[in-house]
Amino acid sequence: SIQTQLAAVGRAQSVEAALGEALTRLSGLTRAAAVVLTQKSNARLKHIEFVRLEPEKALVVLVGEDGQVENRVLALPPGVPSSALTEATNFLNARIRGRTLAEARLELETALTQNRAELDQLTQKVVAAGIASWSGGESEDRQLIVRGHANLLEDLHALDDLERIKSLFDDLETKRGVIDLLGRAERGEGVRIFIG
């Protein structure tokens, strides 16, 4: 009977096993193709991995704390190197445990805002001291130009500030890229498997 078969499906060890068993039985009973569409998970994560599929497409593998695995396909902006995907994977795995994608993205956005504020404060300090100046006006692409390199050795605080500025610029670039990938992962399409 159908009830007996459904009860057997309910005893499966995992959601994947239950869905697989349900597909098999449904297909057998109806003699038609069976397809299961599932919602995107919003689970707390244990691991994340970005894998390039094509030059402008990647697969993100999400492993939940409960052991569930979800795959999503996402579009990449042109020119993203494989090393950026590896860097994002490593960066996130050091921070993502126990968080959802949205929580991880929000935390990174908050950290990015704090880093920008610190960067603004330090750059204003070195510009006011005459050690550096901005080129390129007020655009995002402007560059900090450092002057008087020989004098920096005499002012160790300025040297420390410039090292911190360089570190913050690197951090901002990394976080921007990771936040973009997280947003794409949130919007990514689940991998669909059609049987029949």
Contacts in CASP RR format, 6 or more apart in sequence:
PFRMAT RR
TARGET T0000
AUTHOR 0000-0000-0000
METHOD contacts of the structure
MODEL  1
SIQTQLAAVGRAQSVEAALGEALTRLSGLTRAAAVVLTQKSNARLKHIEF
VRLEPEKALVVLVGEDGQVENRVLALPPGVPSSALTEATNFLNARIRGRT
LAEARLELETALTQNRAELDQLTQKVVAAGIASWSGGESEDRQLIVRGHA
NLLEDLHALDDLERIKSLFDDLETKRGVIDLLGRAERGEGVRIFIG
2 29 0 8 1.000
5 25 0 8 1.000
5 29 0 8 1.000
6 25 0 8 1.000
8 21 0 8 1.000
9 18 0 8 1.000
9 21 0 8 1.000
9 22 0 8 1.000
9 25 0 8 1.000
10 18 0 8 1.000
12 18 0 8 1.000
12 21 0 8 1.000
15 68 0 8 1.000
16 68 0 8 1.000
19 36 0 8 1.000
19 38 0 8 1.000
20 36 0 8 1.000
22 34 0 8 1.000
22 36 0 8 1.000
23 34 0 8 1.000
23 35 0 8 1.000
23 36 0 8 1.000
23 195 0 8 1.000
24 34 0 8 1.000
26 34 0 8 1.000
27 33 0 8 1.000
27 34 0 8 1.000
27 195 0 8 1.000
27 196 0 8 1.000
32 196 0 8 1.000
33 194 0 8 1.000
33 195 0 8 1.000
33 196 0 8 1.000
34 195 0 8 1.000
34 196 0 8 1.000
35 192 0 8 1.000
35 194 0 8 1.000
35 195 0 8 1.000
37 192 0 8 1.000
40 70 0 8 1.000
40 72 0 8 1.000
40 188 0 8 1.000
40 190 0 8 1.000
41 62 0 8 1.000
41 64 0 8 1.000
41 68 0 8 1.000
41 70 0 8 1.000
42 100 0 8 1.000
42 101 0 8 1.000
42 102 0 8 1.000
43 62 0 8 1.000
43 64 0 8 1.000
43 65 0 8 1.000
43 66 0 8 1.000
43 68 0 8 1.000
43 70 0 8 1.000
43 100 0 8 1.000
44 64 0 8 1.000
44 65 0 8 1.000
44 98 0 8 1.000
44 99 0 8 1.000
44 100 0 8 1.000
45 62 0 8 1.000
45 63 0 8 1.000
45 64 0 8 1.000
45 65 0 8 1.000
45 96 0 8 1.000
45 97 0 8 1.000
45 98 0 8 1.000
45 99 0 8 1.000
45 100 0 8 1.000
45 101 0 8 1.000
45 104 0 8 1.000
46 63 0 8 1.000
46 64 0 8 1.000
46 65 0 8 1.000
46 67 0 8 1.000
46 97 0 8 1.000
46 98 0 8 1.000
47 61 0 8 1.000
47 62 0 8 1.000
47 63 0 8 1.000
47 64 0 8 1.000
47 93 0 8 1.000
47 96 0 8 1.000
48 60 0 8 1.000
48 61 0 8 1.000
48 62 0 8 1.000
48 63 0 8 1.000
48 89 0 8 1.000
48 92 0 8 1.000
48 93 0 8 1.000
48 96 0 8 1.000
48 185 0 8 1.000
49 60 0 8 1.000
49 61 0 8 1.000
49 89 0 8 1.000
49 93 0 8 1.000
50 58 0 8 1.000
50 59 0 8 1.000
50 60 0 8 1.000
50 85 0 8 1.000
50 86 0 8 1.000
50 88 0 8 1.000
50 89 0 8 1.000
50 181 0 8 1.000
50 185 0 8 1.000
51 58 0 8 1.000
51 59 0 8 1.000
51 60 0 8 1.000
51 61 0 8 1.000
51 85 0 8 1.000
52 58 0 8 1.000
52 76 0 8 1.000
52 82 0 8 1.000
52 85 0 8 1.000
53 59 0 8 1.000
53 73 0 8 1.000
55 76 0 8 1.000
55 78 0 8 1.000
55 79 0 8 1.000
56 75 0 8 1.000
56 76 0 8 1.000
56 77 0 8 1.000
56 78 0 8 1.000
56 79 0 8 1.000
56 80 0 8 1.000
57 73 0 8 1.000
57 74 0 8 1.000
57 75 0 8 1.000
57 76 0 8 1.000
58 73 0 8 1.000
58 74 0 8 1.000
58 76 0 8 1.000
58 85 0 8 1.000
59 71 0 8 1.000
59 72 0 8 1.000
59 73 0 8 1.000
59 74 0 8 1.000
59 191 0 8 1.000
60 71 0 8 1.000
60 72 0 8 1.000
60 73 0 8 1.000
60 74 0 8 1.000
60 181 0 8 1.000
60 184 0 8 1.000
60 185 0 8 1.000
60 188 0 8 1.000
61 69 0 8 1.000
61 70 0 8 1.000
61 71 0 8 1.000
62 69 0 8 1.000
62 70 0 8 1.000
62 71 0 8 1.000
62 72 0 8 1.000
62 101 0 8 1.000
62 185 0 8 1.000
63 69 0 8 1.000
64 70 0 8 1.000
65 97 0 8 1.000
65 98 0 8 1.000
70 190 0 8 1.000
71 190 0 8 1.000
71 191 0 8 1.000
72 185 0 8 1.000
72 188 0 8 1.000
72 189 0 8 1.000
72 190 0 8 1.000
72 191 0 8 1.000
73 188 0 8 1.000
73 189 0 8 1.000
73 190 0 8 1.000
73 191 0 8 1.000
74 181 0 8 1.000
74 184 0 8 1.000
74 185 0 8 1.000
74 187 0 8 1.000
74 188 0 8 1.000
74 189 0 8 1.000
75 184 0 8 1.000
76 184 0 8 1.000
77 180 0 8 1.000
84 177 0 8 1.000
85 181 0 8 1.000
87 174 0 8 1.000
88 177 0 8 1.000
88 178 0 8 1.000
88 181 0 8 1.000
91 174 0 8 1.000
91 178 0 8 1.000
92 104 0 8 1.000
92 178 0 8 1.000
92 182 0 8 1.000
95 104 0 8 1.000
95 107 0 8 1.000
96 104 0 8 1.000
99 107 0 8 1.000
101 182 0 8 1.000
101 183 0 8 1.000
101 185 0 8 1.000
101 186 0 8 1.000
102 186 0 8 1.000
104 182 0 8 1.000
105 179 0 8 1.000
105 182 0 8 1.000
105 183 0 8 1.000
105 186 0 8 1.000
108 175 0 8 1.000
108 178 0 8 1.000
108 179 0 8 1.000
108 182 0 8 1.000
109 179 0 8 1.000
111 175 0 8 1.000
112 172 0 8 1.000
112 175 0 8 1.000
112 176 0 8 1.000
112 179 0 8 1.000
115 168 0 8 1.000
115 171 0 8 1.000
115 172 0 8 1.000
115 175 0 8 1.000
116 172 0 8 1.000
118 164 0 8 1.000
118 168 0 8 1.000
119 165 0 8 1.000
119 168 0 8 1.000
119 169 0 8 1.000
119 172 0 8 1.000
122 161 0 8 1.000
122 164 0 8 1.000
122 165 0 8 1.000
122 168 0 8 1.000
123 132 0 8 1.000
123 134 0 8 1.000
123 144 0 8 1.000
123 165 0 8 1.000
125 161 0 8 1.000
126 132 0 8 1.000
126 144 0 8 1.000
126 146 0 8 1.000
126 158 0 8 1.000
126 161 0 8 1.000
126 162 0 8 1.000
126 165 0 8 1.000
127 133 0 8 1.000
127 134 0 8 1.000
129 158 0 8 1.000
130 147 0 8 1.000
131 146 0 8 1.000
131 147 0 8 1.000
131 148 0 8 1.000
131 151 0 8 1.000
131 152 0 8 1.000
131 155 0 8 1.000
131 158 0 8 1.000
131 162 0 8 1.000
132 144 0 8 1.000
132 145 0 8 1.000
132 146 0 8 1.000
132 147 0 8 1.000
132 162 0 8 1.000
133 144 0 8 1.000
133 145 0 8 1.000
133 147 0 8 1.000
134 142 0 8 1.000
134 143 0 8 1.000
134 144 0 8 1.000
134 145 0 8 1.000
135 142 0 8 1.000
135 143 0 8 1.000
135 144 0 8 1.000
135 145 0 8 1.000
136 142 0 8 1.000
136 143 0 8 1.000
144 165 0 8 1.000
146 152 0 8 1.000
146 162 0 8 1.000
152 158 0 8 1.000
152 159 0 8 1.000
152 162 0 8 1.000
153 159 0 8 1.000
END
